[in-house]
Amino acid sequence: MLFCSTRGEVHGRDFEDVLFSGFASDGGMFMPENVPTLAPDTLRRWGGLSYTQIVVEVASLFIPTQSIPREDLQALVGAALSGFSVPEVVRVVELKDGLSILELFHGDTLAFKDLAMTCTVRFLSYFLQKQQRRATVLVGTSGDTGGSAIQSAKGLSGLDVVVIYPRGRVTPVQEKHMITCLDDNVHVFAADGSSDDIDQALRRLFADQDLVRTHGLISLNSVNWSRVMIQLAHFIFAYLQLSGVEQTGTDSALPELEVVVPTGGAGNIAAGCIVKQMGVPLKLVAMVNSNDIVHRTVTSGDFSMAAEVKQTLASAIDIQDPYNMERVFWLLLGGDGSSVRKMMEEFQRTHTSILPKNTHTLLSSVMSTGRVNNEGILEIMRRCWEENQYLVCPHTAVGVWHHYHCPHNPGLRRCYIATASPAKFQEAVQKAGLTFDQFEEVCHLDKLPTRYQNLERSEKWCDDWEQRLRETLQALDLARKNMVSFYTQ
């Protein structure tokens, strides 16, 4: 299995190469050169596997044994997923009227990001230890990714983690998962801007190949292929749990499952598109909040940023640059890197793009979308509680809105992705007029000391942020070469 860039100028990279990469050198994102197909017999055979076993099977499709031997892969994935708060790691909850929710939030930071992040960090550490070298993870976050990266990598030798989050645009719990970690290899910045602003500065840093090589820079956003690869597993797990495939004969067509995904950076929905291309019959629905670029792209072909990122109750998907749509376009266009490059370079230059008619037609054939405002989020949080005594977070509510407002064929099973625990969004729960007993792990965060640095909004804020981050990387490199603690120099 080899990997290429979505923009067509980089080919033949192995798994280790793409694991340690952010964006490709041509600005694109890595994808497998050939997407494997899952035969119906394979899906039926996987029906009795646990979630952890499915992760191993999926990862083994993309990681050759010469990169990570099978027994090592099993050990790495098993260790990564061993600390979740439910023994099954993820679980399906079936509520009234066919409302089936796949809970993906039982990791340390109570968000679905923990699933792929813990595995990816284990893979990174595996190669770093074998080669006795260091690397630096550079992460911009809209809320959950930063905390997950920190909790997965804190204290690991050979790995520094630099996280930048948008001050005032994340919840208190999301913020505390980041700023209360005082390990010497964790470095947190609070930026006066949006997550899309942060991404501008990070793209500049990753575009500097000398800087990337010198400091061993890695992205742990869903830019990183490993993150998306692990996310394939929960679509397959949902299909095996809910589609009824085990009841079909070997001569029967596979049943379809509709999977509804709250969408921001589009990493999760991109994973769903890959699984669909692998032969799993999914009907995909991407649900967005008031930052509706994915909805507008699918419904009208208008792939253009709005004037500003709107702050909503579903803060982790307050994104106007859904960068993983590049992977979706690459799939739809059959790996035509030249067309993808032209489209994405125009979008990055002008923040405006109208999809060619054929691309729009293909996109609308593989997914549908919906848009939910804050009032709709609160409505669904209240209604789901009143009917089921089940509390959903505001992001999950964005998805579950579809259940209550979009009637469907009773013969089609649906699955709603629950991306985070409501414990992380106490303000939204209170606005919905609901209460719950706070998790002890969350209450404990209030008692911890904090550490972070500010990235202030200046006239040339992007240049200034880039320079501050460069200086931090250089200081980290010096401390590690001198084998001294960074925070007690």
C-alpha positions in Angstrom: 0.0 0.0 0.0 1.5 3.3 -1.1 0.1 6.8 -0.8 -0.1 9.9 -3.0 -1.1 13.6 -2.7 -4.6 14.7 -3.6 -2.9 17.4 -5.8 -1.0 14.9 -8.0 2.6 15.8 -7.5 3.6 13.4 -4.8 3.4 9.6 -5.2 4.8 6.4 -3.8 5.0 7.3 -0.1 4.7 4.5 2.4 2.7 4.6 5.7 5.6 5.8 7.8 6.2 8.7 5.4 2.5 9.9 5.5 2.2 9.3 9.3 5.1 11.7 9.9 3.7 14.3 7.4 1.2 17.0 7.6 0.2 18.4 4.2 2.1 16.9 1.2 4.9 19.1 -0.2 2.5 20.2 -3.1 0.0 21.4 -0.5 -2.3 18.4 -0.9 -3.4 15.7 1.5 -2.3 12.1 1.5 -4.6 9.3 0.3 -4.0 5.6 -0.6 -3.1 5.3 -4.3 -5.6 2.4 -4.5 -8.6 2.3 -2.1 -9.1 -1.4 -1.1 -12.5 -3.1 -1.6 -14.2 -5.0 1.2 -16.0 -8.1 -0.2 -19.5 -8.9 1.2 -18.0 -12.1 2.7 -15.4 -10.1 4.5 -18.0 -7.9 6.0 -20.1 -10.9 7.2 -17.0 -12.5 8.6 -16.2 -9.3 10.6 -19.7 -9.3 12.1 -18.6 -10.9 15.4 -15.5 -8.8 15.9 -15.1 -6.2 18.7 -14.5 -2.6 17.8 -10.8 -2.9 18.7 -10.5 -6.0 16.4 -12.2 -4.0 13.6 -9.7 -1.2 14.0 -6.8 -3.7 13.7 -8.4 -5.2 10.5 -9.0 -1.8 8.9 -5.5 -0.6 9.8 -3.9 -3.7 8.4 -5.4 -2.9 5.0 -3.3 0.3 4.9 -0.2 -0.6 7.0 2.0 -3.4 5.4 3.5 -5.9 7.8 7.0 -4.7 6.9 6.1 -1.3 8.4 4.3 -2.7 11.5 4.1 -6.5 11.9 0.6 -7.8 12.7 1.4 -8.7 16.3 2.9 -5.3 16.9 -0.2 -3.6 15.3 -2.5 -5.6 17.6 -0.5 -4.6 20.6 -0.4 -0.9 19.7 -4.1 -0.7 19.0 -5.0 -2.7 22.0 -2.9 -0.5 24.3 -4.3 2.7 22.7 -7.9 1.7 23.3 -7.5 0.1 26.6 -8.1 3.2 28.7 -11.6 4.0 27.6 -14.4 4.2 30.2 -16.5 1.4 28.7 -15.0 -2.0 28.0 -16.4 -2.1 24.4 -14.7 1.3 23.7 -17.6 2.5 21.6 -21.3 1.5 22.0 -24.6 1.7 20.3 -27.6 3.1 22.2 -31.0 2.4 20.7 -33.8 4.9 21.7 -37.4 5.4 20.7 -38.6 5.4 17.1 -35.5 3.9 15.6 -33.1 6.6 17.0 -29.8 4.7 17.1 -26.8 6.6 18.5 -23.2 5.4 18.2 -21.3 6.8 21.2 -17.7 7.6 20.3 -16.9 9.7 23.4 -15.6 7.4 26.1 -11.9 8.4 26.0 -9.9 10.7 28.2 -11.2 14.0 26.7 -14.8 12.7 26.2 -14.7 13.2 22.4 -14.5 11.0 19.3 -11.1 12.4 18.5 -9.6 10.2 21.3 -10.2 7.0 19.2 -8.0 7.9 16.3 -5.6 10.1 18.2 -4.6 7.5 20.8 -3.9 5.0 18.0 -2.0 7.5 15.8 0.2 8.7 18.7 1.0 5.0 19.5 2.1 4.5 15.9 4.3 7.7 16.0 5.9 6.6 19.3 6.5 3.1 17.8 8.6 4.5 14.9 10.3 7.2 17.0 11.5 4.6 19.5 12.8 2.2 16.8 14.8 5.0 15.2 15.7 6.8 18.4 14.7 10.2 17.1 12.3 13.1 18.1 9.4 14.8 16.4 7.1 17.8 17.1 3.3 17.6 16.7 1.8 20.9 15.6 -2.0 21.1 16.1 -4.6 23.8 15.5 -7.9 23.0 17.1 -11.5 24.1 17.1 -12.1 22.5 20.5 -11.6 18.8 20.8 -8.5 17.9 18.7 -6.1 19.8 20.9 -7.1 18.2 24.2 -7.1 14.8 22.6 -3.6 15.2 21.2 -2.3 16.5 24.5 -3.8 13.7 26.6 -2.6 11.1 24.1 1.0 12.3 23.9 1.7 13.9 27.3 4.8 12.6 28.9 6.0 10.5 25.9 9.7 10.7 25.3 10.7 11.8 21.8 7.5 13.8 21.1 6.7 17.4 21.8 3.1 18.7 21.3 2.3 22.3 20.3 -1.4 23.1 20.3 -3.1 26.4 19.3 -6.7 27.0 20.2 -9.1 29.9 19.5 -9.5 31.8 22.8 -13.1 32.3 23.8 -14.4 30.0 21.1 -14.0 26.7 23.0 -15.9 25.5 26.1 -14.3 25.7 29.6 -13.9 22.0 29.7 -12.3 21.8 26.3 -9.9 24.6 27.3 -9.1 22.9 30.6 -8.3 19.6 28.9 -5.5 21.7 27.2 -4.2 24.3 29.6 -4.1 22.1 32.8 -1.5 19.7 31.3 1.9 20.8 32.7 4.1 18.0 31.2 7.4 19.3 29.8 6.5 18.1 26.3 3.2 20.0 26.1 3.0 23.6 24.8 -0.3 25.4 24.5 -1.2 28.8 22.8 -4.4 30.7 23.0 -5.0 32.7 19.8 -7.2 35.7 19.4 -9.0 34.5 16.3 -10.9 31.6 14.8 -9.7 28.0 14.2 -9.6 28.9 10.5 -7.3 31.8 11.3 -5.0 29.4 13.2 -5.0 27.1 10.1 -3.6 29.9 8.0 -0.5 30.2 10.1 0.0 26.5 10.4 -0.3 26.0 6.6 2.6 28.4 6.2 4.7 26.5 8.7 4.0 23.1 7.0 4.7 24.6 3.6 8.3 25.3 4.7 9.9 21.9 4.0 13.2 22.9 5.6 11.4 23.8 8.8 9.4 20.5 8.7 12.6 18.4 8.2 14.6 20.3 10.8 12.0 20.0 13.6 10.3 16.8 12.5 7.0 18.6 12.3 3.9 16.4 12.2 0.2 17.3 12.0 -2.2 15.5 14.2 -5.2 17.3 12.8 -7.3 15.1 10.5 -4.9 16.3 7.8 -2.9 13.3 9.0 -4.0 10.2 7.1 -3.7 7.9 10.2 -6.5 9.9 11.9 -8.9 9.4 9.0 -7.8 5.7 8.6 -8.8 4.9 12.2 -12.1 6.7 11.7 -13.0 4.3 8.9 -13.5 1.7 11.6 -16.5 3.3 13.3 -18.4 3.5 10.1 -17.7 -0.2 9.5 -18.6 -1.0 13.1 -21.9 0.9 12.8 -22.7 -0.9 9.6 -22.1 -4.3 11.2 -24.0 -3.5 14.3 -27.1 -1.8 12.8 -27.6 -2.7 9.1 -28.9 -6.2 9.6 -26.2 -7.6 7.3 -25.8 -10.8 9.5 -29.4 -11.7 8.6 -28.8 -11.7 4.9 -27.8 -14.7 2.8 -24.6 -14.9 0.8 -26.6 -14.5 -2.4 -28.4 -11.4 -1.1 -27.5 -7.8 -1.8 -26.0 -6.0 1.2 -28.5 -3.8 3.1 -27.9 -0.1 3.2 -27.3 1.9 6.4 -27.8 5.7 6.7 -25.1 7.3 8.8 -25.6 10.9 10.0 -22.5 12.9 10.9 -22.1 16.3 12.5 -19.6 18.0 10.3 -17.0 20.7 10.6 -13.5 20.0 9.1 -15.1 17.1 7.2 -12.6 14.5 8.4 -15.4 12.2 9.7 -17.6 12.5 6.6 -14.5 12.0 4.4 -13.9 8.7 6.2 -17.5 7.8 5.5 -17.0 8.5 1.8 -13.9 6.3 1.7 -15.8 3.4 3.4 -18.6 3.9 0.9 -16.0 3.6 -1.9 -14.6 0.4 -0.3 -17.9 -1.2 -1.0 -19.9 -0.7 2.2 -23.4 0.5 1.3 -23.7 3.7 3.3 -26.1 6.5 2.8 -24.2 9.5 4.2 -25.7 12.7 5.7 -23.4 15.6 6.7 -25.1 17.9 9.2 -23.7 21.3 9.9 -24.4 24.3 12.2 -24.7 27.9 11.0 -21.2 27.6 9.5 -22.7 25.9 6.5 -20.1 25.7 3.8 -20.4 21.9 3.5 -24.2 22.3 3.2 -24.0 25.0 0.5 -21.4 23.0 -1.4 -23.5 19.9 -1.6 -26.8 21.6 -2.2 -25.8 24.3 -4.7 -22.1 23.8 -5.6 -21.1 27.0 -3.8 -17.8 26.0 -2.1 -17.1 29.5 -0.7 -16.3 30.7 2.8 -18.7 33.0 4.6 -17.4 36.4 5.6 -16.7 35.2 9.2 -16.9 32.1 11.3 -20.0 32.2 13.5 -19.8 31.2 17.1 -22.4 28.6 17.9 -23.3 26.2 20.7 -21.6 23.4 18.6 -18.2 25.1 18.8 -16.0 22.3 17.6 -17.6 22.5 14.2 -17.4 26.3 13.9 -15.3 25.9 10.8 -15.5 27.6 7.4 -12.5 25.8 5.8 -13.6 22.1 5.7 -10.1 21.0 4.5 -11.0 17.3 4.3 -13.4 18.0 1.5 -10.3 18.0 -0.6 -10.1 14.2 0.0 -13.7 13.9 -0.9 -13.2 15.7 -4.2 -10.2 13.5 -5.0 -12.3 10.4 -4.5 -15.1 11.8 -6.6 -12.8 12.8 -9.5 -11.1 9.4 -9.6 -7.8 10.6 -8.2 -7.4 13.5 -10.7 -4.9 15.5 -8.8 -4.6 18.2 -11.4 -8.3 19.1 -11.2 -8.2 19.0 -7.4 -5.1 21.2 -7.2 -6.7 23.8 -9.5 -9.9 23.8 -7.4 -8.2 24.0 -4.0 -5.6 26.6 -5.0 -8.4 28.8 -6.2 -10.3 28.3 -3.0 -7.3 29.0 -0.8 -6.4 32.1 -2.9 -9.9 33.6 -3.1 -11.9 31.7 -0.4 -14.5 31.3 -3.2 -15.2 28.5 -5.6 -18.1 27.2 -7.7 -17.8 23.5 -8.3 -17.9 22.3 -11.9 -21.3 20.8 -12.7 -20.0 17.3 -12.9 -18.2 17.5 -9.6 -21.3 19.0 -7.9 -23.5 16.2 -9.4 -21.1 13.5 -8.1 -20.9 15.1 -4.7 -24.6 15.4 -4.2 -24.9 11.7 -5.2 -22.7 10.5 -2.4 -24.0 12.6 0.5 -26.9 14.8 1.5 -26.8 17.6 4.1 -28.8 19.6 6.6 -28.2 22.9 8.5 -29.2 23.6 12.1 -29.1 26.9 14.0 -28.7 27.3 17.8 -32.4 27.2 18.4 -32.6 23.9 16.6 -29.7 22.5 18.7 -31.5 23.4 21.9 -34.8 22.0 20.6 -33.2 18.6 19.9 -31.4 18.5 23.2 -34.7 19.1 25.1 -36.7 16.8 22.9 -34.2 13.9 23.1 -34.2 14.2 26.9 -38.0 14.5 27.2 -38.6 11.4 25.0 -35.7 9.2 26.0 -34.1 10.6 29.2 -31.0 10.7 27.1 -28.8 13.8 27.0 -26.9 14.7 23.8 -24.1 17.2 23.3 -24.8 20.2 21.0 -22.8 18.6 18.2 -24.7 15.3 18.4 -27.9 17.4 18.5 -26.9 18.8 15.1 -27.0 15.3 13.7 -30.0 14.1 15.6 -32.1 17.1 14.3 -32.2 15.0 11.1 -34.0 12.2 12.9 -36.9 14.5 14.0 -37.2 16.6 10.9 -36.4 14.3 8.0 -38.9 11.4 7.6 -37.4 8.3 6.0 -38.3 4.9 4.6 -39.0 2.6 7.7 -37.0 -0.1 6.0 -33.8 1.9 6.1 -31.8 1.8 9.3 -30.2 4.9 10.5 -27.2 5.6 12.8 -26.4 9.0 14.4 -22.8 9.7 15.3 -22.4 11.1 18.9 -19.1 12.9 18.7 -18.8 14.2 22.3 -20.1 13.9 25.8 -22.6 16.5 27.0 -20.4 16.8 30.1 -18.1 19.1 27.9 -20.9 21.5 27.1 -22.5 22.5 30.4 -23.5 26.0 29.2 -25.4 24.5 26.2 -27.1 22.0 28.6 -28.2 24.8 30.9 -29.5 26.9 27.9 -31.6 24.0 27.0 -33.1 24.0 30.5 -31.6 20.7 31.4 -29.3 19.5 34.2 -27.0 16.5 34.8 -24.6 15.3 37.4 -21.2 16.5 36.3 -18.5 13.9 35.7 -15.9 13.6 38.5 -13.1 13.8 35.8 -14.5 17.2 34.7 -14.9 18.6 38.2 -11.3 17.6 38.9 -10.1 19.9 36.1 -11.2 23.0 38.0 -8.7 22.2 40.8 -5.6 22.0 38.5 -3.0 24.7 37.8 -2.8 26.0 34.2 -0.1 27.0 31.7 -0.4 28.6 28.3 0.8 31.5 26.1 -1.2 34.1 24.3 -1.1 34.8 20.5 -2.6 38.3 20.4 -4.4 39.9 17.4 -2.2 42.4 15.8 -2.3 44.2 12.4 -0.1 41.5 10.9 -1.4 38.8 13.2 -0.7 35.9 10.8 3.0 36.9 10.4 3.3 37.4 14.1 1.8 34.1 15.0 4.0 32.3 12.5 7.1 33.9 13.9 6.1 33.1 17.6 5.6 29.5 16.7 8.9 29.3 14.8 10.7 30.8 17.8 9.0 28.1 20.0 10.1 25.3 17.7 13.7 26.6 17.7 13.7 26.9 21.5 12.4 23.4 21.9 15.0 22.0 19.5 17.8 23.7 21.6 16.4 22.4 24.9 16.1 18.8 23.6 19.7 18.9 22.1 21.0 20.1 25.5 18.9 17.4 27.2 17.3 19.9 29.6 13.7 20.5 30.7 12.1 23.1 28.5 10.2 24.9 31.3 13.1 25.1 33.8 15.8 26.4 31.4 
